[in-house]
């Protein structure tokens, strides 16, 4: 399934310059004017001295745009929205704050005793809209409120221009959620999901669906540990996926090692001995569900990174294994079989002693995950590296490497677009 990042949706800031006039005859019916008159009276009564004439004019324009939008006249509504934001850029947030204030005052009056009504009606005349802190307000709840029609139905988006064709907004939410599972896919491409959510309010609501992030956490870690730790993240699966330590999946970690090696002295000039600059790379790519690939080669990233694209590598130099996460440390175990020449000659013959000449190498690696310059899980630091060598006769030999900075530099993450350009399986 090919990806396409060209999402389009209607936005109130994207309008045509040829908007209709405010005194249009289409909006001069008695019902609409009565609603606007009540609206002006409420704002004057609740706002007191904090609302200027410019604010009131912008609120009237914005309110009339909402009424036109509810009647299905999207083109005319966008024109009023634009005129309102030209007068007061943050008019929508001011109206939301004032509406919240009015609802709070009405609830207090209804639930209070008659003796306390006089004290509750006292309002500080020096109070302004900036004094209201809406940081605790749930953004998703606010967007759901703004994306409701007059019947209380939540719509994902609206077409910029009316069309006879079926628009994306006509799809049920279950279908949109299934499409997003293909966007994330089994590779956990949550970056594309975040880009999808940045298009408009409705897409933002869909991209924050907890089912998507719950399945992503189950694939990044095991379901048992994720379910037991979700309370530490406020029962928010997205917060867990963003804040909990894990490797990045939409690219590879690259470590570049260089050192100087002395060459052999020349037989013609014993005083001349060349020096060679040796350079090679280590690549590690992590997959969800515990699969990891590692490659050590002298080829540059442009030649090497395509070899790590598939879960089952075709190149024999790519090591395959599994990894686990404990705190901030990733533990990697990879195995490789070494077949001797005599065993290769006898592979075509069947026999019980055919595999006795096969040696096994087991690589045990521990890496610490670090966040660098507000880039989460961007760096891997060596913590332990050993190789266990098992000979055909059963004898074992373990080599522990000294992890010096020049021989084992840290890994740095690099995003690779081709790794998530296609989706073979959806998120399950």
N, C-alpha and C positions, 0 to 999 in steps of 0.2 A: 504493500500500500504506500504510494508516494505521498510525501508531505507537501503541503502548500501553506505557506505562512502569510498569504495575502488576504487577511481577514478584513472585512468592510462592515461598517455599521453606521447607523445614524448617530450624530452627535449634535448637541445643541449649538456648539461653537462653529460647526461647519454649515454655513448657510450661504445662500445666494444674495448678491448685492441688490438684486431687483426685488426687494421685499414690498409687501403691500403697505398701504398707508394706515396709520393708526385710526383714522376716522372712517374706516371702510364700512360700507353699508351692510356687509354680511354679518357684522357683529352688533348691529343696532336694534336687535329685537328686544322686546320688553323683558323677557326672562333674564337675558344676559346683563342688561343694564341694572336690573334689580339686584343681581348677585354682586355686581361691581360696586353698587352703592352700599350694600351691607359690608362689603369688604373694606371700603374706604372708612366707613364709620368705626369698624372694629379696630383698624390699625391706629386711627387717631385716638380712640379711647384707651387702648393698651399701650401705645408707644409714648404718650405724653410729649415731653420736650426732646426725647432722644431721636425722633424721626424728623429729618429735614424734608423740605419740599421735593428735593431731588430723589431722596429715598422713597418717598410716597409715590412719585411718578414712576420710578423703576418697579416698585411693587405692583402697581396697577397694570403696567405693561406685562410683567411676568405672570400675574394672575390671569390676565386675559389670554396670554399664550397657553396656559394650562387648560383653560376652558375650551379653546380652539382645538387643542390636542385631544381632549376627551371626545370632541365631536368628530374626530377623524380628519381634521383639516391640518395636516402636518406641515405643509408648506407655509401656510399663514402663521402657524404657531411658532415656527422657527424664526420668522421675521420679528415677532414680538419679543422672543427670547433675546435676540441679538440687540434690539434697541434697549432692552432692560439692562443687559450686561455692559453696554456702552456707557450708560449713565452710572451704574454702580457695578463694578466687576464681580463682587462677591455677594450679589443680591440674593442668590439662592440660599446661601448659608445664613444670611441675616434673617430671611423669612423663616427658615427652619428653626433658628434659635427663638425667634419671637413667637412662633406657633407653639413651640415646646413650653415657653413661658406662659402663654395664654392657657394651654391645657392644664398646666400645673396650678395656675391660679383658680381655674374653674373647679378642679378637683378639691382644692383646699376649701373653697367656699361651700361646696356641696357637703363635705365631710365635717365641717366645723360647726360649733354651736353659735347661735345668734349673738351671744354676748361677745364672742371673739371675732366677729366679722369685721368690726371696725378696725381692730389691730392688724388683721390680715390684709386689709386693703391698702395699708400704707406702703408706698413705693418710694425708694430713694430717687429723687429727681436727678442726681448726678450720675446714676448708673447708666452705662452704655452697653452696647452689644458686645464689645471686646471683653467685658468682664465675665462673660459666660464661657466656661471652659468645656468644650465638647470633646476633649481627648478621650474620655471614658465612654463615649458613644460608640456603639457597635457599627462599624462602617457598612457591614453587610446588611444589617437591619435597616439602616438609612437608605441604602440602594434599593432594597426590596420595597420600601415605602414609596420611593420615587418611581419605581418601575411597575406600579399598580395602575390598572385602568379604573374606570368609574364603577365597574362591577366587582372590584377586588381581585381580579386575576393578574398574576405576575407575568409580564412579557419579557423575553430575553433581549430583544432589540426591535427596532422599527426601521422600515425601509426609508432611505433618504428621499426617494421619489416613488410615488405610487406606480405600481406595475401590475400587469395582468399575470405575470409569472409567479410561481411559488417562491416566496422569500424564505431565508434561513429562519426568520422569526416564527414561521408557521410550524416548525418541527417541535414535537413534544420534548419536554425536558429529558425524558428517558433516552430518546434518540441522541440528543446533544451529549448526554453523559457517555453514551457508548462511543460516540466520535472522539471524545476527549480521551477515552481509554486507549484508542488507537494512536492518538497523538503522543501520549506518554509511553505507550507500548511496553514490552517486557524489558526494554533497555533503560527505563525510568528517565525519560527525557522530560524532566520537570521544567527545564528552561523554556521549552516550547509552550508548555502550559502557562507559565507566567507571562510570556509574550501574548498568548491568546487572551489572558485576563486583563491586559493593559489596553485593549481596544475600546471598551465601553463599559458601562455599569453592569449590563446584563451578562456580558462575558466574564466580568470580574466575579459576579456571583456564582456563575457556573464553574469557574476555575477554582473556587474555594470550597467546592463540595467535599465534605469530609470523607466520603466513600473513596474518592480518588487518592487522597493522601493516606488513608488507612491501608489501602492495598499497596501503596508505594512503601510504606513502613514495613509491611509484612514481607515485601520482596527485598528490601535493603537489609533487614534483620529478620530473625525468626519471629513468628507470630506470638510465641509465648512471652518472650522478653519484651516485645513491643506492648502487648496488652498489660503486662505487669508494671511498666514504667510510664504509661500514658498519663497517669494522675500527676506525675512530676511536671508535666507540661500543660497543665490546666485543661486536660482532656481534649486538647487540640492536636490533631494528627499532623497538621502542617507545621506547627511549632516544633513537634518532635523531629520531623524530617529535616528541618532547617537547623535546629540547634544541636541535635545529637551527633556525636562523632561518627563519621563514616567516610569511606573513600568516594571520590567523584566518579561517576560512571560515563559521562559523555565525552571522554577523552582518555589520555594516557599520561602517566608519570614518567618523566625523562630525567636521567642522570648522566651527565657528561664527565668523563674521566680523562685526564691527560697526565702524562709523565714523560720524562726524558730517559732514553736508553742509550748506553754507550755501545758503539759499534766496534767491529774488529779493526785492529791496527793494519795499516797498509803494508804489504810486503816490500813496496818500493821505498816508502818513507816511514820508518818506525816511529817517528815523532808525530805523525798525523793519525788521529783517531776520531772518526766521525761521531756525531751525536744525532740521534733520531728523536723527534717528537711523536710520541705514540698517543693516539686519540681513539677512544671507543665510547659507546653509549650502552646504557642499560634502560630498557623500556618495561614498564609494568602497566597492564590494563586490568581493571577490576570489572567484573560483571555482577549483576544481582544474583542472589541465591548462592553466593560463595565460590564462584568460579574465578580464577585468576590466570593470566598469561604473562610470561616473562621472556624477554629476548635480550641477549648480549651480542652486540655486533659493532663493527667499525663503520657501518653504513649510516648516513645522515638520516634525520627523521623523515624526510620526504620519501625515502626508499623503504624505510623500516615500518612506519606506522600502518601502511595498508596490510602488512602481514598479521596484525593483531585485530583485524576487523571481525573475523568470524570466531564463534565459540570453539569450533573444532579447527585448529590451524592446519594448513596444508604444508607449511614449511616444518621440516624436522628439527630445525634449530630453535623453534619456539617451545618453551617449556610450559606445561599445563599442570595446574594444581588447584588447591582449595585454600580458602582463607577464613579466618574467624576474627571477631572483634571483641576485645575485653578492655573496657574503659577507653583510653586513648591509644591503645596499641593494637596493631593488626598483626596477626600470626599467619604466616604463609608456609605451606608444605607442598613441595613439588618433587616428583620422581622422574627419573630418566633411566631407561635400560640401555646398557652398552653391550653390544653383541660382538664377540671376537670374530676374526676372519674364518676360523675353522667352523664356528657355529653357522656363519653365513653360508659356507659351502654345503653344510649339512641340513639346511632348512628345508630343502626340497624332499628330504627323506624323512620318513616317519620312524619314530623310535622313542623309547622312554628316556634316553640320555640326551635328547636333542637340546634341552634348555639348560643343561648343567653348565655350559660355558657362558651364560649370560650374567653380567654384573649389573648391579643396581646402585644408582646414586640418588640420595635423598637430600634435598635442600631444605633447610629450616631457617626461616628469615623472620625477624621481628622488626617492625617499623612503627615509630611514633608519628601520629597525625598532628599537624600544627596548622593554625590559622595565621596567615601573614597578610598584613595590610588590608584587613577587613575582607579577605578572601578566604572563606571557610574551607578547611580540609585541602589546602593548596600545597602543602609541603609534607614530605615524608623523610624522617630522620632515621638513620640506621641505629638499631639497638642491639641486635644479635644476628650473627650469620655463621652457620656451620654446615658442613657437608658430610654426610654419612655414606661411606663407600662399603658395599657388601660384595665380596668376591664370590665366585662360583662355588668355592669350597666351604662357604659359610663364614669365613673370617670377616670381621667388621673393623673398619678404621674410621675414626671421626676427626675431622679437621675444623678447628675453630679459628676464624679469621680475626685479626686485630683491626678494628674499625677505625682507621685513621681518616682524617678529613680529606687528604689528598688522594687516597686510594678508593675511598667509599664516600664520595660527596652525596649530598641529599638529593632527593627526587623533587622535581617541580612539575606541577600539573599543567597540561596544555590541552585545551579543548580541540577536538577533531570533529569537524562538521560531517564528514562522511560516515562516522559511526552511527549517527542518528538520522541519516537522510531517508532511510526507508524503515518500515516497520513490518516484521514478519509475524508477530503475534501481539495481540492487544494485552493490556494490563488486566491480570486476573489475580 
